[in-house]
């Protein structure tokens, strides 16, 4: 039989890991079987337990235990949200690019998120996922293990600055998303301006219909040339993710 203290510590550790997994792109969807997710979460929880120096005191009631578990889930959710933000960013940028190019096909099914999507959005999403799995996942899990030094198990002081950090980072999604799509927005504006002038010169010409193939051709060409720029923004944002995970922790050590 396992000691009660170890079982209690494992419950708190897996609660934080579960909160993290709810936002991680590899485990948030239905593509990974539940037993595999449970096994991996249990393994990471055992690793986290080995790094906890001081075990928290045993709760004196079920209510206190529920508060402790809720606190651990919230910490994990906020850290997972910091990782997920880069994928929200590329989805927002891909939507703007799709609209500017003029490609709005019928939605396809996205197996990673278990919902509808569009081909261009899925392309950018998987680009971000490949970059994330190119070494960033190690930094994310290392930051998660280090979180037990910043926010030990048990109730600690509330860090109100984390709320400001979350709001600022959320606003940055729209800023960076627009910067990623800026070349496509500029090209679409120039094309519309040119065809508007052509429409004034030759009123009988249906410039609205004629502009569609030009927008698609020019938009896809610019998108192909700016794919390196998209990858650059994703890499820079992912490089800041471990630090952002630390800043998002709502409970800090006293």
Order of alpha helices (4+ residues) and beta strands (2+ residues): alpha-alpha-alpha-alpha-beta-beta-alpha-alpha-beta-alpha-alpha-alpha-alpha-beta
